[in-house]
Amino acid sequence: MSTNTKPLSGSKPKKEKANIPVTVLLIIGSITILFPLYMTVVIALKSPSSMTNDIAGALSLPKTFSLANFAEAMRVTNFWRSLANSVIITGGTILLSLLIHSMAGYALGRAMGKSKKIRMVYFYIVSGMFVPFAILMMPLVKETARLGIDNMFGVILLYVVFYMPMNVMLYSSYLKNVPVAMEEAADIDGASAWKTYWTIIFPMMKPMHATVAILTALGTWNDAMTPLVIMSGSESTTLPLAQLNFQTQFGTNYNLAFASYLLALIPILIFYILCQKSIIGGVANGAVKG
């Protein structure tokens, strides 16, 4: 007699028990993200006269929705010019990072298993992630001024150097998923190393390109310290620099500041949405296996 038992055709499958700790953590995480965003939107839509010191008044929705704060924030920060400067710096950093860091990651990633010296070079570059900017700030200010690059070009150049350790690590790790046989086949066909890289390897690293682009863009777009110390004598300002106008020794105009933050959030949010499909695959295949 068979001991196997089959469920009755009319019986319903048992529902999986909910993982309560995970659910609680997800709820807490959602609140942590959504609550500051809610406060930012609410305060940006309120007039300064409607701001109150009590918590209930701060959390309440504005009686009348007005976009006056956004218009004033755009005027105070010279929004379109500051936006253009931020786009130029961020776009230039991303472009140079994709070109330079991918080539460096490819060269180091393929050669690390063949030479201990190359491995030491790789660790030397990656160790740059542990050097804080505060230590390098004053020497960099003097050197950029001496070389005449205390401008947007100098800021882009510094960003490319700052993000090189992390990006090289990501690219080198991602190359473990790219079979060497494809390069060997191209070499047999007579393709040079340069042609092999640009026609085979570079297109195959598209998920990592998206990951590097968005991580570099987020850090560059939101950074105020580097442009502040490098371009202090220049008339060029980025959005984070322009937003410092809302902070004075007597206080902060939160209504205009939060309205400006939301305006600055829109471009980088759109960029993230465009790249998000490739980011997960790039991080999973590169950073985790590295």
Buried (B, 14 or more C-beta within 10 A) or exposed (E): EEEEEEEEEEEEEEEEEEEEEEEEEEEEEEEEEEEEEEBBBBBBBBEEEBEEEEEEEBEEEBEEEBEEBBEBBBEBBBBEBBBBBBBBBBBBBBBBBBEBBBBBBBBBBBBBEEEEEBBEBBEEBBEBEEEEEEEBBEEBBEBBBEEEBBBBBBBBBBBBBBBBBBBBBBBBBBBEBBEEEEBEEBEEEEBEBEEBBEEBBBEBBEBBBBBBBBBBBBBBBBBBEBBBBBBEEBEBBBBBBBBEBBEEEEEEBBBBBBBBBBBBBEBBEEBBEEBEEBBEBBBBBBBEEB
